[in-house]
Amino acid sequence: MDNLSIDSLRQEMNEVNLTLLEMINKRARLVQQIGERKGKQGVDRFDPVREREMLNELIKHNNGPFKNTTITHIFKEIFKAGLELQEIDHQDALLVSRKVKPENTVITIKDKQIGDGELHYFVGPCAVESYEQVAEVARAVKDKGLTFLRGGAFKPRTSPYDFQGLGFEGLQILKTIADEYDLAVISEIVNPADVEKAMEYLDVIQIGSRNMQNFELLKAAGEINKPILLKRGLSATISEFINAAEYINSRGNGNIILCERGIRTYETATRNTLDISAVPILKQETHLPVIVDVTHSTGRRDLLIPTAKAAIAIGADGIMAEVHPDPAVALSDSQQQMDLRMFDTFMDELQMLQRQMR
């Protein structure tokens, strides 16, 4: 009789399990519908007040045998799973998501295509200091058969006393030299009000790591017809990085290049920690081209070649690196920029690796 009684109770418990499963999935579908509506309204999906109200209501009706603390723990896990489900739905629905657009985004700049499987180099000084300085680097870039010249004209710096860049004078220098050597110019803009004017000088507008979540700047970048190079923030998660790109795309500009430039960790051996695994993750999750800034991620000249090789091997669409005619007298980041002789070695080794991989 006892065995029959246990079997009967187990059968009843199985039926309860199935009922619970049905109700949990029903709840999940309601959570998805609420998340979809919140997304359209721009409302935060997590509402701590609402969560506390639901827990209070559950505790109020709890007749045991579970203690209130146990009920709270169980339902908090259910709530957490619901939020994670909303986040998955949200990511899948992003314009930059590969699930929305399976094919790669290919961005044409001059006669080059970024994202078509070919590797490209984005090279130049950390900061524009003079016409002569940029022209010397531009000649070296052109001699290597490269197309993209980078240089900072607006320099957001940690210290207010450090060199802040030449501003629009620097952009004019870049534009003049780029026209002379038939190069494409990339430079950072920090003020949303400057974006439209910068289009006169730049082929690609860079949004730097410190401005990855400058949402007004992202919106302004999304409203122009110009490629945007978006750098990952100092401590940004990959999800935050992808959502920053979505800000740009949501305003109509889908020509976005993502740049992994290292993140801040406890490690002090390098300036930042290069998250090399971010490259394949970003290429799986989004359809956007992904490049790696080996200069800012390491902050060390001696690590530029090995980290660039790692970026190539893992499938990056491009490498960004800084070159200065005389790094010792550079006005910013002198310790991490290559001189022209090292740039020759850098390009020779990387191009040899490319040939070996073909």
N, C-alpha and C positions, 0 to 999 in steps of 0.2 A: 504493500500500500504506500509506504514511504517513497519508493522509487517512482510509482505512478504519480504521486503527488508532486515530486520534484520535476518529473517530465512535464506535467501539466503547467507548473509554474514557469518552467523554461520556455514552453511553447508560448505562454502568455507574454513572457519577456521578449521573445523574438518578435511578436506582433507589436509590442510597444516600441522596440528598436526601429522597426520599419515605419511606424507612425512618426517617431522622432525624426528619422531621416527625411521623410516626406515634408515635415513641418520646417526642419532646418533649411532644406532646399527652397521651400516656399518663402521663408524669411530672406534667403539669399537673393531670390528674384526681386523681392520688394526693395532690398538694399540696393540692387543694381539700378532699379527704376529711380529711386531717390537720388543715387549718385549721378545718374544721367541728368536729372533736372537741376541738381546743384551745380554740375559742370556748366550747363548752359547759362546759369545765373551768375557764375563766377563766385559761388559760395564755397567756403572751406568744407571739405567732406567730414572732417572730424568736429563734432559738436559735444564738448565735455558736459555742458549743462543738460543736453538731451540724454546723454549716457547716464548721468547721475539720476535723472528723473525715472528712467527705465529701471535702473537698479533698485531705487527706492520702492517702486511699484511692485517689483518682484519680491522684495523682502517683506513688504506689507502682506502679501498673499502666501508667503511661505509657511506651510503647516508641518514641515519636517518630512522625513527624519534628517534631511540635510540641514546643517547649520547655515545661518545667514552668510557667514564668511565663505563657505563652500559654494553656495549659490552665486555669490558675487564673483568668485574665481571662475566658475564654469561659464557664466554669461559674459564676463570680460573677454574670455577666449573666443566666444562666439562673435562678440562685437569686433574684436581685433581681426578675425577672419573675414568679416563683412567689409571692413575698411580695406584690407588687402585685396579683396575681390573688386572693389571700386577702383583701386589704384591700377590693377591689371586692365580693367575695362578702359580706364582713362588713357593709359599708355598705348593700348591697341588702337585707340581712336585718334591719336595724334597725327597731324598732317605729316610730320617727319618720320612716322613709324613705317617700317618696312611692310607691316601688315596692311597699311593703307595704300602704299605704293611699293610693290615688290621689286621693281627694277631700280638700278642705281641712278641717282641724280648725277648728271654730267654737266659741268659748268665750263663754258667756253670763255676764255680770256685771251684776247688777241687771237693767235692761231692755235693755242694749246687747250686741251680738254682735261679738266681735273675730275677724276672719278671714273676714267675710262680704262683703268688698269695700268696705265703708265705712271712712273714715278716722277714727281716734279720737286724742284728745290726752290725755296724761298729764302733768299740770302741778302744780307746787307748789314749796315752798322746798327747798333742799338739805338743811337740817336743821331739825327742830322746835325752836324756841327758846322759844316762849311761846304761850299760848292766843291772845292778841291778834294776834300775828304770823301764825299759821296761819289764824285766822278772817278776817283781812283778805284774804289770798290766796284763801281759799275763796269769799268773796263775789264776787271777780273771776272766778273759775272758773265759778261758778254763773251769773253775769250773761252769760257768753259761751255759755251753753247746754251746757257741758261736764259730764262725769260723773265723771272720774277725778282724784282728788287724791293727789299723791305727796308724801312728806316723810320725811326720814331721822331715825329715833329711835336706831338703833345705827349708829355711824359708824366703820367701820374706816379709820383715817387713817395716812398714811405716817409721821408723827411721833407718838410717844407723848404729846407735850405739846399736841397740837392737840385741839380740842373733839371729844369722842367721842360726843356725843349724850345725850339724856335717858333712854334706855332705855325701860322699860315706861311710865314717866310720859309720855314722848313719844307712845307708842302710844295711851294713854288720851286725850290731847289730840286726836289725829287722829280717834279714834273718836267722841268727843263732838261735834266740829265736823262730821264727815261725816254724823252722824245729824241734826244741826241743819239742814244744807243739802242733805240727801238726795244725798250723793256717795258714791262707792266709794273706798276707801282702799288705797293701795299703799305698802308700806314694806319695808325690808330687814331680814332676820334673819341673824345670823352664827353663832349657836350651835345645833347640832342639838337640844339640850335645850330650847330656847325655841320651837321650831316649833309644838308643840301648843298652848301657852299663847297664842301670837301669833294663832292662829285666832280667838280671841274678839274681836280688835280689827280684823283686816285682812280685806279682800275679796280681795286679791291679795298673795301673799308674794313679795318680790323676793330673788333671790340675786345679789349684786353681782359685779363683775368679779374682785375679789380672791378670791372664794370659788367661782369657776366650777368649780374642781377640788378643792373641799372635799367629798370623796366621801361622807363620813358625813352632811354636810348635805344633799347631793343625795338620798341614800337616805331620809333623814327626810322630805324634801319629797315624795318619791314615795309615801310611806305615808299621806298625808292627802288629804282630799277638798277641795282648795282650789286655785284657779289659781296657777301659779308663773310669775313673770317672771324669766327667766334671762338675765343679761348676759354678753356675750362677754368672756373674760379679756384682760388687758393685752397679752399676746403670744401668744394662742391662735390656732392655725390653725382654719379652718372645720371641718375634720374633728374636731379636739379639741372644738370648741364643740358640734357635733352629738352627739358621744359623751357629753358632759356632760348633754345633754338626754335621751339614752337611759338614763342612770343613773336619772333621775326616772321616765321612762315605764316602765322595766323593773320598778319597784316598784308599778305600778298606776295612777299618776297621769299621764294623757295630756293634761291641761289646761295646756299649756306655751306661753308667749309668749316668743319669742326676741328679744333686744334687741342690735342692733349699736350699740356705744358708742365705737368708735374703738380702734385698736391702737397700740402703741408702735413707733415707727420712728425713723430718724435725724433726721427733720424736727423743728425746734424752733419753727417759726412758730405752731404750734398745740399745745395741750396733748397731744393724741393725733392720729392720722391717721384720718379717717373713711374706712372701707373701704366706700364706697357700693355697690360691685359685689357685696358680700356679700349684699345684700338679694335680688336675683334668684337668686343661687346657692342661698341657703337656701330660697327658695320653690320652686325646682326640685327640690332634693334632699330636702326634707322637706315635710310637709303642715301644718306649724305656722305660725301667724301670726308676722310679723316686724315689729318696730318699730325706730325709730332714735332714739337719745338724742343730740340735737344739742348739748346743753350740755357733757357730758363729752368728747365727741369733739373739740370745738374748743377749749373753755376760753375762748372769746371771745364777748362779747355781739354784736359787730358781724358775726359770721358765722352767727348763729342763723337768721336769715331765709333767706339763700341756701342753707344746707345743708338746712334743712327743706323748701324748695322742691324741692331735688334728691331728697330722700327721697320726697316725694309723687310726683314725676314718674317715679321708678323703680319705684313700686309698693308702697311700705311700707304696712303696715296701721295704723301709728300713729306719732305723734311724741311724744317725751318731752322736756320742757324745764323749766328751773328758774326760778321767779319769787319775788321777795322784796319786801316793801313798801319796804325801804330797803337795797339791797345794800351800801352803803358801811359799814354797821354789822353786816353778817351775820357770824356766828361761824364760817362756813366758806365757802370758794370765793366770796368777794364779787365777784371780777372777772368771773365768768361768769354771774351771775344777772341776769335782767331785772327792772327795776322795773315797776310796774303800768302806767305810761304806755307803756313799750316793749311790754309784753304786749298792750295794745290794738292797737298797730301790727302786731305779730307775727301776731295772730289775723286782723286785717282783711286783710292781704296774703295769708296762706295760704288763707283762705276765698274770696278773690277768685280765686286760682289754681285752687282746686277747682271753682268755678263755670265757669271758662273751659275746664276739661278735660272737663266733662260733655257 
